[in-house]
Amino acid sequence: MQYVPAVPGPRRVCIVGAGPVGSLAAIYFAQRGWWVDLYEARPDMRRPATTTTATANPAQSQRSINLALSVRGLSALHQTGLGLDAEIMDLAIPMRGRMIHDLAGQQTSQVYSVFGYCINSVDRAGLNIKLLDSVEAFGNVRIHFNHALQTCDLDRREATFMNKSTGEHLTVQADLIVGADGSYSTCRRQLMRRTRMDYTQEYITHGYRELTIPPLENEDGSTDFRMNRNHLHIWPRHTFMMIALPNLDQSFTCTLFMPYEKFEEITTEAELVAFFETFFPDALPLMGRDRLCVDFFTNPRGSLMSVKCHPYHYEDKMVIIGDAAHSMVPFYGQGMNCGFEDVEVLFSILDQHDVVAKTTGDGDCDRDGDLAQALAEYTEVRHRDAVAICDLAMVNYIEMRSLVTSRRYLLRKTIEGYLHRWFPRWVVPLYTMVSFSRTPYHRAILQHDRQTRWLGYGWLAVTVMAVTGLACVMRRCKM
């Protein structure tokens, strides 16, 4: 059964999930004249009871308060024309590189770019609030909090929600349903019922727990950062690691990533303190023993998974974006950036297909553009990049926890950096392509593989010439 609007007018879009990606999508739709209904299962995070910290809101308790915002995300924000990129950068702390902490407490800076490019530590709640405020400024948008999606009848273009405040069920109709409801997406499950979806879900053997380094309190009552604020701090320990990102309140949010069995070995405060004295001796005094013990034994232990699926759409009735389509482990800092880029890519394709917001009221909703064709193109264009960044994120965990201490890795990075400075168009480090450009993720991998081969050939040629030259010298000496 086809949903036909009763009267001509704006198309209706039902967006499920009012996180950063869903909120940004709502802005893009509203700017193009769609009537937007944005549904969120959680309460309004802007209320005082839910805006302080991750622990203040149980719904947020397993989600980091830090996000790493880079070029892709900033580009999608900039395209709104609302100055959101500049506003959110006011909430950001630039991070120029990684600060590596060894077992002796010595610190070594590894910059991200020879040209000074930075990633930016952004407060998740502050960013989401800024987007929600922008959404509410549009007269053609309604936001429904405490509404959890229960089921969809995609052929009838219907979605049924439960009002978690009253227990009542609400069924709504829309020309398009957009799923931006995260890694455990209900929209994705509904999409599976109507498509032959290829789907993989992989949990890694490591979990995480969040800890805190509080601000330094000076004698005059002022506060300061306890470490360099312009770095992402990493304590690599080969099979596990800890990272720390700066916050505007001058604290650091630390995340300890370890195998589950290692977490389970630590059952007492004495064992925890001994563990930190052995592996993170410089972090322990920064956190304070009491604060460490409270955080470790109180904060929930989170799991990490990667989700890949295909397709992302069903006819002209539903499309999924963000973590609902491609959840990834956090080790490349691209989860939100990729989700924001989803929105920009989706709307560039809709615009190319002349998909407009007005309906005719006679059932010919796509007379001004082919929405179904546009969504199919989005699936094909975006899927290969989503798979690529999911794979890169998994590989980068090994780099962060182990390879950053390898001399061979550091030598390659040094050589690659020099070549990038001398030949910026021909040699581009993989991290630069991913974090500081809009190069499609899959093309970044292809270019990196080509560069690796040529660097290998070049290193081999240098080695052969060096050996040959040494042999000639030795031969002359004998003569």
C-alpha positions as CSV (number, residue, x, y, z in Angstrom):
1,M,0.0,0.0,0.0
2,Q,1.5,3.3,-1.1
3,Y,1.2,6.3,1.3
4,V,-0.4,9.2,-0.6
5,P,-0.5,12.6,1.1
6,A,-4.0,13.9,1.5
7,V,-3.2,17.3,0.2
8,P,-0.2,18.8,-1.7
9,G,2.5,20.1,0.6
10,P,5.8,19.4,2.1
11,R,7.0,15.8,2.3
12,R,7.2,14.4,5.8
13,V,10.4,12.8,7.1
14,C,10.5,10.8,10.3
15,I,14.0,10.7,11.8
16,V,14.6,8.2,14.5
17,G,17.4,9.3,16.9
18,A,18.2,12.8,18.0
19,G,21.9,12.3,18.6
20,P,24.5,14.4,16.7
21,V,23.9,12.6,13.3
22,G,20.1,12.6,13.5
23,S,20.0,16.2,14.6
24,L,22.2,17.3,11.8
25,A,20.1,15.3,9.3
26,A,17.0,17.1,10.7
27,I,18.7,20.5,9.9
28,Y,19.5,19.4,6.4
29,F,15.9,18.2,5.7
30,A,14.3,21.3,7.4
31,Q,16.5,23.7,5.2
32,R,15.1,22.0,2.1
33,G,11.5,22.4,3.2
34,W,10.6,19.0,4.5
35,W,8.3,18.7,7.5
36,V,10.5,17.0,10.0
37,D,9.5,14.9,13.0
38,L,12.6,13.9,15.1
39,Y,12.1,11.1,17.7
40,E,14.4,10.3,20.5
41,A,14.0,7.5,23.1
42,R,15.9,9.3,25.8
43,P,14.8,12.5,27.7
44,D,15.8,15.9,26.5
45,M,19.5,16.1,27.4
46,R,19.2,19.9,27.8
47,R,17.2,19.6,31.0
48,P,19.4,20.3,34.1
49,A,19.2,16.7,35.3
50,T,20.8,15.3,32.1
51,T,23.4,17.9,31.0
52,T,26.1,17.6,33.6
53,T,28.2,14.5,33.2
54,A,27.9,11.0,31.7
55,T,27.2,9.6,35.1
56,A,24.4,12.1,35.7
57,N,22.3,10.6,32.9
58,P,22.1,6.8,33.1
59,A,21.2,6.7,29.4
60,Q,24.5,8.3,28.6
61,S,26.6,6.4,31.2
62,Q,28.4,4.1,28.8
63,R,29.2,6.8,26.3
64,S,32.3,8.9,26.2
65,I,31.9,12.7,26.8
66,N,34.6,13.3,24.3
67,L,34.5,13.3,20.5
68,A,37.3,13.9,18.0
69,L,36.0,16.3,15.4
70,S,38.0,16.7,12.2
71,V,37.7,17.8,8.6
72,R,34.8,15.5,7.5
73,G,32.6,16.5,10.4
74,L,33.4,20.2,10.1
75,S,32.6,20.1,6.4
76,A,29.1,18.7,7.0
77,L,28.5,21.3,9.7
78,H,29.8,24.1,7.4
79,Q,27.4,23.1,4.6
80,T,24.4,24.0,6.7
81,G,25.4,27.7,6.2
82,L,24.5,28.3,9.9
83,G,28.0,28.8,11.1
84,L,27.7,25.6,13.2
85,D,31.3,24.6,12.4
86,A,32.6,27.9,14.0
87,E,30.2,27.7,16.9
88,I,31.2,24.1,17.8
89,M,34.9,24.9,17.3
90,D,34.5,27.4,20.1
91,L,33.7,24.3,22.3
92,A,36.8,22.4,21.0
93,I,40.3,21.9,22.2
94,P,42.8,21.4,19.3
95,M,45.0,18.3,19.6
96,R,48.2,18.6,17.4
97,G,49.3,15.0,17.9
98,R,49.8,12.1,20.2
99,M,51.7,12.3,23.5
100,I,53.2,8.9,24.2
101,H,53.8,8.0,27.9
102,D,56.3,5.2,28.5
103,L,56.6,3.0,31.6
104,A,59.2,5.4,33.1
105,G,56.8,8.3,32.7
106,Q,58.7,9.9,29.9
107,Q,56.6,11.7,27.3
108,T,57.2,11.9,23.5
109,S,55.1,14.0,21.1
110,Q,54.2,12.6,17.7
111,V,52.5,15.3,15.7
112,Y,49.6,14.3,13.4
113,S,50.8,16.5,10.5
114,V,53.9,18.2,9.3
115,F,51.6,21.1,8.2
116,G,50.2,21.5,11.7
117,Y,46.7,20.0,11.1
118,C,44.8,19.2,14.3
119,I,41.9,17.0,15.4
120,N,39.6,18.6,18.0
121,S,38.4,17.3,21.3
122,V,34.7,18.2,21.6
123,D,32.3,17.6,24.5
124,R,29.6,15.2,23.2
125,A,26.8,16.8,25.2
126,G,27.7,20.4,24.3
127,L,27.8,19.5,20.6
128,N,24.5,17.6,20.7
129,I,22.9,20.5,22.6
130,K,24.1,23.0,20.0
131,L,22.6,20.9,17.2
132,L,19.3,20.4,19.0
133,D,19.0,24.1,19.6
134,S,19.6,24.7,15.9
135,V,17.0,22.1,15.0
136,E,14.3,23.8,17.2
137,A,14.9,27.1,15.5
138,F,13.1,25.7,12.4
139,G,9.3,26.1,12.3
140,N,8.9,22.9,10.3
141,V,10.5,20.6,12.9
142,R,9.0,18.9,15.9
143,I,11.1,17.0,18.4
144,H,9.6,14.1,20.4
145,F,11.7,13.0,23.4
146,N,11.0,9.8,25.4
147,H,9.6,8.1,22.3
148,A,11.1,4.7,21.5
149,L,10.6,3.1,18.1
150,Q,8.8,-0.2,18.4
151,T,8.1,-1.3,14.8
152,C,7.8,-0.1,11.2
153,D,5.5,-1.1,8.4
154,L,7.6,0.2,5.6
155,D,5.2,-0.6,2.8
156,R,2.6,1.5,4.5
157,R,5.3,4.1,5.5
158,E,4.3,3.8,9.1
159,A,6.4,3.9,12.3
160,T,5.0,3.0,15.8
161,F,6.6,4.6,18.9
162,M,6.0,4.1,22.6
163,N,5.8,7.2,24.7
164,K,8.0,6.2,27.6
165,S,6.4,8.8,29.9
166,T,2.9,7.6,29.4
167,G,3.2,4.0,28.0
168,E,1.0,5.0,25.1
169,H,1.7,3.9,21.5
170,L,1.7,6.3,18.6
171,T,1.7,5.4,14.9
172,V,2.8,8.0,12.4
173,Q,3.1,8.1,8.7
174,A,5.9,9.7,6.7
175,D,7.2,9.9,3.1
176,L,10.6,8.8,4.4
177,I,11.9,7.2,7.6
178,V,15.5,7.9,8.5
179,G,17.2,5.7,11.0
180,A,19.9,7.4,13.0
181,D,19.4,5.4,16.2
182,G,22.9,4.1,16.8
183,S,24.7,0.8,17.0
184,Y,21.8,-1.2,18.3
185,S,19.4,0.3,15.7
186,T,15.8,-0.7,15.7
187,C,15.5,0.9,12.3
188,R,18.2,-1.5,11.0
189,R,16.3,-4.5,12.4
190,Q,13.1,-3.3,10.7
191,L,15.0,-2.8,7.4
192,M,16.3,-6.4,7.7
193,R,12.7,-7.6,7.5
194,R,12.1,-6.0,4.0
195,T,15.5,-6.4,2.4
196,R,18.1,-9.2,1.8
197,M,20.5,-7.5,4.1
198,D,24.1,-8.7,4.4
199,Y,25.0,-8.1,8.0
200,T,28.0,-8.7,10.2
201,Q,28.5,-7.8,13.9
202,E,31.8,-8.3,15.6
203,Y,32.6,-7.7,19.2
204,I,36.3,-7.3,20.0
205,T,37.8,-9.1,23.0
206,H,38.6,-5.8,24.7
207,G,36.3,-3.6,26.8
208,Y,36.8,-0.1,28.1
209,R,36.2,1.8,31.3
210,E,36.3,5.6,31.7
211,L,38.4,7.4,34.3
212,T,39.2,11.0,35.1
213,I,42.2,13.3,35.6
214,P,40.7,16.3,37.5
215,P,42.0,19.9,37.0
216,L,45.0,21.1,38.9
217,E,43.9,23.4,41.7
218,N,46.4,26.2,42.3
219,E,47.0,28.0,45.6
220,D,45.3,31.1,44.3
221,G,42.1,29.2,43.6
222,S,42.6,29.0,39.9
223,T,42.7,25.7,38.0
224,D,44.8,24.4,35.1
225,F,45.4,21.3,33.0
226,R,47.7,18.7,34.6
227,M,49.1,17.7,31.2
228,N,49.7,19.3,27.9
229,R,46.2,20.2,26.7
230,N,46.9,20.1,22.9
231,H,47.6,16.4,22.6
232,L,45.8,13.1,22.7
233,H,47.7,11.3,25.5
234,I,48.4,7.6,25.0
235,W,49.8,5.0,27.4
236,P,50.6,2.2,25.0
237,R,51.2,-1.2,26.7
238,H,51.1,-3.5,23.6
239,T,48.1,-5.7,24.6
240,F,46.2,-2.8,26.3
241,M,46.3,1.0,26.5
242,M,44.9,4.1,28.1
243,I,44.1,7.4,26.4
244,A,43.2,10.8,27.7
245,L,41.4,13.7,25.9
246,P,41.2,17.3,27.3
247,N,38.0,18.9,28.4
248,L,37.0,22.6,28.6
249,D,36.8,22.4,32.4
250,Q,40.6,21.5,32.3
251,S,40.0,17.9,33.2
252,F,41.0,14.9,31.1
253,T,38.6,12.0,30.2
254,C,40.7,8.9,30.3
255,T,39.6,5.6,28.7
256,L,41.3,2.3,29.7
257,F,41.0,-0.3,26.9
258,M,41.9,-3.9,28.0
259,P,40.9,-7.5,27.4
260,Y,37.9,-8.5,29.5
261,E,39.9,-11.1,31.5
262,K,42.4,-8.4,32.6
263,F,39.6,-6.3,33.9
264,E,38.3,-9.3,35.8
265,E,41.7,-9.9,37.4
266,I,41.4,-6.5,39.3
267,T,38.9,-7.1,42.1
268,T,40.3,-4.9,45.0
269,E,41.5,-1.4,45.4
270,A,45.0,-2.7,46.3
271,E,45.2,-4.7,43.1
272,L,44.0,-1.7,41.1
273,V,46.6,0.7,42.6
274,A,49.4,-1.9,42.1
275,F,48.3,-2.3,38.5
276,F,48.6,1.4,37.9
277,E,51.9,1.7,39.8
278,T,53.3,-0.9,37.4
279,F,51.8,0.2,34.0
280,F,50.7,3.8,34.5
281,P,53.0,5.2,37.1
282,D,52.8,8.8,36.0
283,A,49.0,8.8,35.6
284,L,48.3,7.5,39.1
285,P,49.3,10.7,41.0
286,L,47.4,12.8,38.4
287,M,44.2,10.9,39.0
288,G,44.6,10.4,42.7
289,R,44.2,7.0,44.3
290,D,40.8,7.7,45.8
291,R,39.4,9.2,42.5
292,L,40.8,6.3,40.5
293,C,39.2,3.6,42.8
294,V,35.9,5.3,42.7
295,D,35.9,5.7,38.9
296,F,37.2,2.2,38.2
297,F,34.7,0.3,40.4
298,T,31.7,2.6,39.8
299,N,31.8,3.4,36.1
300,P,30.3,0.8,33.8
301,R,32.6,-1.4,31.7
302,G,31.6,-0.9,28.0
303,S,31.9,-3.2,25.1
304,L,33.3,-2.4,21.6
305,M,31.8,-3.7,18.4
306,S,31.9,-3.2,14.7
307,V,28.8,-3.4,12.5
308,K,28.7,-3.7,8.7
309,C,25.5,-4.1,6.6
310,H,24.2,-3.6,3.1
311,P,21.9,-2.2,1.8
312,Y,21.2,1.0,3.7
313,H,17.8,1.7,2.2
314,Y,14.4,0.2,1.2
315,E,12.9,1.6,-2.0
316,D,12.0,5.2,-1.3
317,K,10.7,4.5,2.2
318,M,13.7,4.2,4.6
319,V,17.4,4.9,4.8
320,I,19.8,4.4,7.7
321,I,22.8,6.6,8.5
322,G,25.6,6.9,11.1
323,D,26.2,4.1,13.6
324,A,22.9,2.5,12.5
325,A,24.5,1.7,9.2
326,H,28.2,1.3,10.2
327,S,29.2,1.1,13.8
328,M,32.9,1.1,14.3
329,V,35.4,0.9,17.2
330,P,36.6,4.3,18.3
331,F,40.3,4.1,17.5
332,Y,40.4,6.3,14.5
333,G,38.1,9.0,15.9
334,Q,35.9,8.8,12.8
335,G,32.6,7.5,14.1
336,M,30.9,10.9,14.4
337,N,32.9,12.4,11.4
338,C,31.8,9.5,9.2
339,G,28.2,9.9,10.4
340,F,28.2,13.6,9.6
341,E,29.7,12.9,6.2
342,D,26.9,10.4,5.6
343,V,24.5,13.4,5.9
344,E,26.5,15.6,3.5
345,V,26.9,12.8,1.0
346,L,23.2,11.8,1.2
347,F,22.0,15.3,0.5
348,S,24.5,15.9,-2.3
349,I,22.9,12.9,-4.0
350,L,19.4,14.0,-3.3
351,D,20.2,17.4,-4.7
352,Q,21.8,15.8,-7.8
353,H,18.6,13.8,-8.4
354,D,16.4,16.9,-7.9
355,V,14.5,15.4,-5.0
356,V,12.4,18.2,-3.6
357,A,10.3,18.6,-0.6
358,K,6.9,19.3,-2.3
359,T,4.4,16.6,-2.9
360,T,1.6,16.9,-5.5
361,G,-1.1,15.1,-3.5
362,D,-1.9,12.8,-6.4
363,G,0.4,10.0,-5.5
364,D,3.2,11.2,-7.8
365,C,5.5,12.1,-5.0
366,D,8.7,11.7,-7.1
367,R,7.6,13.7,-10.1
368,D,10.4,16.2,-9.3
369,G,13.0,13.6,-8.7
370,D,13.6,9.9,-8.1
371,L,14.0,9.4,-4.3
372,A,14.3,5.6,-4.7
373,Q,17.1,5.9,-7.2
374,A,18.9,8.5,-5.1
375,L,18.7,6.3,-2.0
376,A,20.0,3.3,-4.0
377,E,22.9,5.4,-5.3
378,Y,23.6,6.5,-1.7
379,T,23.9,2.9,-0.5
380,E,26.3,2.0,-3.2
381,V,28.5,5.1,-2.9
382,R,28.6,5.1,0.9
383,H,28.9,1.4,1.6
384,R,32.5,0.9,0.3
385,D,33.7,3.9,2.4
386,A,31.9,2.7,5.5
387,V,33.5,-0.7,5.2
388,A,36.9,0.8,4.7
389,I,36.7,3.0,7.8
390,C,35.4,0.2,9.9
391,D,38.4,-1.9,8.9
392,L,40.8,1.1,9.4
393,A,39.4,1.7,12.9
394,M,40.1,-1.9,13.9
395,V,43.7,-1.8,12.6
396,N,44.4,1.5,14.3
397,Y,43.9,0.0,17.7
398,I,47.0,-2.1,17.1
399,E,48.9,1.0,16.0
400,M,47.9,3.0,19.1
401,R,48.5,0.4,21.7
402,S,51.7,-1.1,20.2
403,L,53.2,0.3,17.0
404,V,53.6,3.8,18.2
405,T,56.6,2.6,20.2
406,S,58.2,0.7,17.3
407,R,61.4,2.1,15.8
408,R,60.4,0.8,12.4
409,Y,57.0,2.5,12.6
410,L,58.6,5.8,13.7
411,L,61.2,5.6,11.0
412,R,58.5,5.1,8.3
413,K,56.4,8.0,9.8
414,T,59.5,10.3,9.7
415,I,60.4,9.4,6.1
416,E,56.7,9.7,5.0
417,G,56.5,13.1,6.8
418,Y,59.5,14.5,4.9
419,L,58.2,13.2,1.6
420,H,54.8,14.7,2.3
421,R,56.4,18.0,3.0
422,W,58.4,17.9,-0.2
423,F,55.8,16.3,-2.4
424,P,52.4,17.1,-0.8
425,R,50.4,16.0,-3.8
426,W,52.1,12.7,-4.4
427,V,52.9,11.3,-0.9
428,V,50.1,11.7,1.7
429,P,50.1,9.8,5.0
430,L,47.1,7.6,5.5
431,Y,46.2,9.5,8.7
432,T,46.2,12.8,6.9
433,M,43.9,11.4,4.2
434,V,41.5,10.1,6.7
435,S,41.4,12.9,9.3
436,F,42.4,16.0,7.3
437,S,40.8,15.6,3.9
438,R,37.6,14.5,2.3
439,T,39.3,11.8,0.3
440,P,36.8,8.8,0.3
441,Y,37.9,6.3,2.8
442,H,38.3,3.5,0.3
443,R,40.4,5.6,-2.0
444,A,42.6,6.6,0.9
445,I,43.4,2.9,1.5
446,L,44.2,2.4,-2.2
447,Q,46.5,5.4,-2.3
448,H,48.2,4.3,1.0
449,D,48.8,0.8,-0.4
450,R,50.3,2.3,-3.6
451,Q,52.6,4.5,-1.5
452,T,53.6,1.6,0.7
453,R,54.7,-0.4,-2.4
454,W,56.7,2.5,-3.9
455,L,58.3,3.3,-0.5
456,G,59.2,-0.4,-0.3
457,Y,60.8,-0.3,-3.7
458,G,62.6,2.9,-2.9
459,W,63.9,1.5,0.4
460,L,65.1,-1.6,-1.5
461,A,66.8,0.5,-4.1
462,V,68.6,2.5,-1.4
463,T,69.6,-0.6,0.4
464,V,71.0,-2.2,-2.8
465,M,72.9,1.0,-3.7
466,A,74.3,1.2,-0.1
467,V,75.4,-2.5,-0.2
468,T,76.9,-2.1,-3.7
469,G,78.8,1.0,-2.7
470,L,80.1,-0.6,0.4
471,A,81.2,-3.6,-1.6
472,C,83.1,-1.4,-4.1
473,V,84.8,0.5,-1.2
474,M,85.9,-2.8,0.4
475,R,87.1,-4.1,-3.0
476,R,89.3,-1.0,-3.6
477,C,90.7,-1.3,-0.1
478,K,91.8,-4.8,-0.8
479,M,93.5,-3.7,-4.0
